[in-house]
Amino acid sequence: MAEQVYDVIVIGSGVMGSSTAYSLAKKGKKALILEQFPVLHSRGSSHGLSRITRLAYREQYYTDMMVDAFKMVAELERETGSELWINCGTLSIGPENDDYLRDVEKALNKVGAAVDTLTNDQMRKRYPMMSYPQNYVGLLDRKGGLLKADCILRALQTVFRQRGGEIRDCEPVMGIHPGATVTVTTSKGSYRAASVVVAAGSWTDKILRPLGLSVPVTIERVTVCYCKELHPDSHSAQHFPCFIEYKGSPPHDMWGLPSYEYTGYAKIALHTGPEISPDTRDQPDGKWVTDRVTAYVKEHFPGLESTPSITEQCIYTMTPDEDFIIDQHPLHHNIIVATGFSGHGFKLAPVVGDAISDMAIGRVPKYDMKPFKIARFKTAARL
């Protein structure tokens, strides 16, 4: 019997790899996911129960992509008969005449989004649990809300398998051998495909280096904090939106979500953390992050206990400009690189997966992929 050759092998079962595989299966392609950990693991960037979703981006190309991302989540809901997001709105917060808020409003208006521009008094009246300086305003993206992250990841993998896709977990990739047909060796065997997608999160650079390519990413451990409500139900999705205060780098953005994972506890985090190795992510450091969150909650959220009751960790794979890397390997064009999602990729995963799947089967994606080219970084190296 002839050895099976897949159309595409996807390395990594996180949300980007799973979205890519899901899209390939829906296009009638035979795909295999290889994953080094048990599937639905908590070692990377895609675990957990919730993520923010929003149309609101200052970059028009992301807002344009998000229009389709919402449609794709709705399609996944229909396919699986499950609710995958909660429409509580996403509030962008900042000083009056802030350049970031102006850019966000311009991008939202261009796609005809439902937006509420709130003065400080209007913001206080609508969200009395928030307290910001008088010169601060809010921009409510009414389409935004909370993604049920673990449910989405499970749904993508379920449909992928239903359509004939294969997932092999607990199989670390040992090597990729380029050619007209690519061979991928793992700890348990070898597999062949017309093309390969490397979507291995924080381990992507490690996999690419033997192929003569190093991408400029840093790995950060982000501490997600849960702060207890002083009054029951005051920070539930019925009353409290997702929010983002864009501060730049440093002092870095702050973001939060309503009570969901833990009843009565709002989720708040700083958009950065200590640089780490993904293989030693749980070493104790970075108390400065929780101190920063505590001070922020004390200043702006009088209805919450300022000291977090619960903390959890996640990994960001950051590029220098916080745009993604989605591109062909410069020498081996049937190897697609997808990494550097910089802590804001989950909401865009359905669209990104569709674009990557097109690239992997020789089609031109319908989205503007120029912002995601490897060549934009002078520090990207062919080794």
Sequence and secondary structure as in RCSB ss.txt:
>XXXX:A:sequence
MAEQVYDVIVIGSGVMGSSTAYSLAKKGKKALILEQFPVLHSRGSSHGLSRITRLAYREQYYTDMMVDAFKMVAE
LERETGSELWINCGTLSIGPENDDYLRDVEKALNKVGAAVDTLTNDQMRKRYPMMSYPQNYVGLLDRKGGLLKAD
CILRALQTVFRQRGGEIRDCEPVMGIHPGATVTVTTSKGSYRAASVVVAAGSWTDKILRPLGLSVPVTIERVTVC
YCKELHPDSHSAQHFPCFIEYKGSPPHDMWGLPSYEYTGYAKIALHTGPEISPDTRDQPDGKWVTDRVTAYVKEH
FPGLESTPSITEQCIYTMTPDEDFIIDQHPLHHNIIVATGFSGHGFKLAPVVGDAISDMAIGRVPKYDMKPFKIA
RFKTAARL
>XXXX:A:secstr
    EEEEEEE  SHHHHHHHHHHHHTT  EEEE SS TT SSSSS SSEEEE S  SSHHHHHHHHHHHHHHHH
HHHHHT   EE   EEEEEETT HHHHHHHHHHHHTT  EEEE HHHHHHH TT    TTEEEEEETT EEEEHH
HHHHHHHHHHHHTT EEE S  EEEEE SSSEEEEESS EEEEEEEEE  GGGHHHHHGGGTEE   EEEEEEEE
EEEBSSTTTTBTTT  EEEE   TTT  EEEE B SSTTEEEEEES   B  GGGTTSS  HHHHHHHHHHHHHH
 TTB SS SEEEEEEEEE TTS  EEEE SS TTEEEEE  TT  GGGHHHHHHHHHHHHTT   SS  GGG GG
G TT EE 
